Amino acid sequence: MDLITQGILGGAIGQAGFQNNLGKKAVLWGALIGMVPDLDVLVKISSNPLSEQLYHRGFTHSLFFAPLAAPFLAGLLCRFYDKKVKAPNYWTWFWLAFWVLITHPLLDLFTTYGTQLLNPISNYRFSLSGIAIIDPLYSIPLLTGVLVGLWTKTQAFRSYLTSLLLLLTTTYLFYGVSCNQKALALARQSIGQQGSIMINSYPTLLQIHVRRLVAHVGDQVWIAYTTTYPGSNYPIRWEKYDKAPAKTCQSFLATTEAQIYDWFSDGDYIMTQTHNILKMQDLRFGFIGSSQLGIWGLYAKINPDGSLQNPPQKFRTPTNFGNGKDDISTSLLQQLFQASLGYESQLLGIYHL
C-alpha cells in the first residue's frame, strides 16, 4: 500500500493495543515505524536502472525483518524515554514495533505489486491482488478511528473502536480477494475453450469492484474490465492486441534487464513491435487510452534479424491523469466509481446493448 496508509495502519495498531500503556506516543511511533520498511526505496546499492524494482519490497518487507528490527527499535525507544534499554516498558515497545512491522508486508500482500515475504531465502513475490495500492475505503475508516481515539478520554471506547475498525478493514481486504476470484471466474467463462495459457485479474484505481482482466490467448493479449458489484451481470468486451513474433524477441528477452522485468511483472507482460522498436510492458498496471498496455516498460531498437542495437531502456507511457485538458481522465474516474457501484460504464466496456 501507499506510505500514508502504512503509517495509518501502524498508528491504529499503536492505539488499539498500546496507547493505554504508553500514551499517545504509541500512536505516533506506531505510524512512524509503520513507514520504516518503505525506506528501502532510498537505498541505492546498484547502478542497474531497474534497482528500484529489484530491491523495493525486499528484505524489509519479509517476515524475517520484524523479529530482527523490533528489539533494536524497542531498545532505542526505551533509551530515549526511560534512559534504560531494559526499562519496564521494553517489552511493550518491542511488541508495538513487532506487530507494526509484521503487518506492513502482510498489507502489501493484498496488492498487485506484492511483496517478498521470504526474502532472503526466496525472491518470490507473493500477491493476492485484493485491493489497489491506494484505496480510500480502507484508509479513511482507519484514519477516522485513530483521530477519534486521540480525542476521546475513555480508554475502553478508544481500544474497542480502533480494534473494531482494524477487524472491519481486514475483512475488506479479504473481500477484495473474493472480488478478484469472481472476476477470474467471469473471465474464464467469457473466454471458454480458446487456448488461453494465462488469465489474470487485477484491482483498479481507488475502489474495489472494477477489475482489469488480462488473458494470453495464442499470439494475442486480450484486455477487458468487469465489475464484481453484487448482482451485476454485464458481458465482458475484450480488446485484442497482437504480440511481437517470438523469434524477434529472443535477443531482447535474453538481456538481464528483460529477465528482471519478467520477474518483476510475474510473467504478465506483452512484447510489441512498431517498425524497428521492440517494447516490453507490464500488463498488470494500465489505464484506458494510450497506456492500456502498461504505464511503463522497456524498449530497444532492433535490426531486421531481431538483434539489439542498444540495451533495453526504461520508458513511461503518459496517462494524462491530473491533466485538466484531458476529458478522459475525469470521465474515467467518474465511470470507475459508477461501475464499482454496479452501474454501466461505456468507457470501460461495462454495459448491456
Secondary structure as UniProt FT lines:
FT   HELIX           3..22
FT   TURN            23..24
FT   HELIX           25..35
FT   HELIX           36..42
FT   TURN            49..50
FT   HELIX           51..55
FT   TURN            56..57
FT   HELIX           59..61
FT   TURN            63..64
FT   HELIX           65..82
FT   TURN            85..86
FT   TURN            88..89
FT   HELIX           90..108
FT   TURN            109..110
FT   TURN            117..121
FT   HELIX           136..151
FT   HELIX           155..191
FT   STRAND          196..203
FT   TURN            205..206
FT   STRAND          210..217
FT   TURN            218..219
FT   STRAND          220..227
FT   TURN            230..231
FT   STRAND          239..242
FT   HELIX           246..253
FT   HELIX           256..264
FT   TURN            265..267
FT   STRAND          269..274
FT   TURN            275..276
FT   STRAND          277..282
FT   TURN            283..284
FT   TURN            290..293
FT   STRAND          296..302
FT   TURN            304..305
FT   STRAND          313..316
FT   TURN            321..322
FT   TURN            324..325
FT   HELIX           327..340
FT   TURN            341..342
FT   TURN            346..349
//
